[in-house]
Amino acid sequence: MPTDNLWIRNTKTTVLIVGEGATDKAFLRHLKNIYVFREDDIVVKVEKGSGGSPACVIKKTIDLSNNKAYDRRLVIVDGDLKLILDSDLRRRIRENPQIKIIQIYPCIEGLFLEILEHPNFSRHRVLSSFCKSEFEKYIPADKQTEELAYSSLFPKEKLEFRRKRIKELDIILRTMQI
């Protein structure tokens, strides 16, 4: 027998994305703002690690996950530091199978330069320090933690075009169900 007082609520997919630092968070929030809308069937939470090693970022992701059940979790760390997992962290990752870890070589600024098709650039042949200094030509260091700074450099059309060639960008967007 139908009832008029019955509320049907669709559950949304929940995603936690944790980058290494404030720059990562600003860029990821920019992606979220242009791709994820309130009426979508997904909720994306963007956080940043508290510095340190890639393992520290993974631990923070697991700790954040303990407070809320996320359907998917993505950890984004720079590839310039070796990812060293002790036995306890390996166990915690196995207990949280929805965690995906991607390393961006050599760093997030390298990904930015690749998206921007920076002249004569290959992020697999450069150091993080080079990527950081080159990216400052686009966004000054003191503005890189502001998500609005990314809007003119990374419009949706450019991101869509470049994701076909940059697997890490595609993974981030697919995690957001895009």
N, C-alpha and C positions, 0 to 999 in steps of 0.2 A: 504494500500500500504506500503510494508516494506521500511524502510530507513536504510542506513548504518551508519548514524550519531546518531542513537538512542543508548543511554547508559542505560543499565539496572543495577541498583544498589540494591543489597540485603541489607536490614537493619539488623543490628546485635542487639541481645538482650544486653542491658546494665545493669550491676549489680554494686551496690555500697555495699562494705562490710566494716564496721567500727568496729574495735576492741577497747578495752579500752586504750591501751598504745602502746609503741614502741615494746615491746616483742610480743604482739598480731600481730602487723603489720608485723614484720619480719617473723613470722610463716605463716601468711596468704599470704604474698608475695611469700614465698617458695612454698606453695600449688599452687598458680597461675602460677609460673614459670614451675612447672612440669606437670600441667594439661591443661593450657589454652594457645593456640597458635594463632598467628596473623590470620591464615587462618580459624579459627573457627568462628562460627556464634555468638560469644559472646565476649563482652568486659567487663573485670572485673577491677574495680577501688578499691584499698585497701587504707584505711585511718585509722588514729588512733584518738581516743578521746583526749581531753586535760586534762585527769585526773579528779579527783573529783568523783562524784557519778555516778551510772549507768544512772540516769536521764540526767546528763550532756552529756553523750555519745549519748543518744537518741536525745537530742536537737541538738547536732552537726551534727548528721546524717540528721535530717530534714533540718537544715540550708544548708548543702552541697547539699541536694536534690533540694533546691529552685533554685540553680544556673544551674542545668542540669536535664533533665527528665530521670530518671532511670526506667527501667522496673521492677526491683526488688531491694530491699534494705534489708540488713541483719545487725543487730546490735548484737555484741557479748560482753557480760558483765560478770564479775565475779559474782558468786552467794554468796560471803561472805558478801556483803552489800545488805541490803534490797532495792528492787526496789520500790521507792516511786514516784508516779506520781501525780502531782497536777492537778487540773481541766483543766488548760490551756494546759498542756502537753498531757493529755488524749484526748482533743479536737484535737490537732495537729496530734496525732497519728491516730485518726479516719479519719482525712482529708487526710491522706497518707496511704491508705490501703495496699500498696505494701511493707510496713515495717514489717519485721519479727524480733522478739527479742528473743534471746536465752541466758539463764543464764547458765554459766558453773560452777559447784560446785566442790570445793570451789573457784577455780580460773583456769586460762588458764594453769598454770604449772601442776595442777592436771590432766588436759586433756593430757598433754604431758606424764606424768608418766604413765597414763593408757594406752596410745598408746604403750609406751615402755615396758609395762607389768612389771613395777617395782616390785621387790619381796615383797610379803605380803602387797600389796597396795590396798586400796579402797578409792577413793577420796570422798566418802560420809561419811567417818569416820575420816577425818583428817582436820586440820586447814590449811589455806593459808600459814602461816609461815612455816609449815612443808613441804608443796609442793614446795615452793620456795627454801628452803635450800636443799631438796633432788634433785631438778632439777639442782642445781648448780654442782652436781657431774657429770652431763652430759655435760652441757655448763656453763662455768663461767658467773657470773652475768654481767660482762663487755662485754661479747660477745653475750648476748641474744637478742640484738637489731640488730644483723647482720644476714640477711636472709641466707647467705651462711653457717652459723653455724648449720643450721637445715638439710642441705642436707644429711649428712652421717647418722644422727640419724633417719631421717624420709624419707627413700626412698619410691618411689611409691608403690612397692610391699608390704611393711609393712603397708602403709596407706590403701591400698585396702583390705588387710586382716583384719585390725582392724576396718575399718568402718562398717563391718558387726555386730560388737559387741558394738560399741560406737555411740549412736544416734546423739550426737552433731557433731561429725566428719562427719557423713553421711549427716547431714543437711547442713553443710558448703559446702561439695563437691556437693551436689545436687543443691544448690543455684548457683554454678558455672556451672551447667548443666553437671555434671559428674556422 
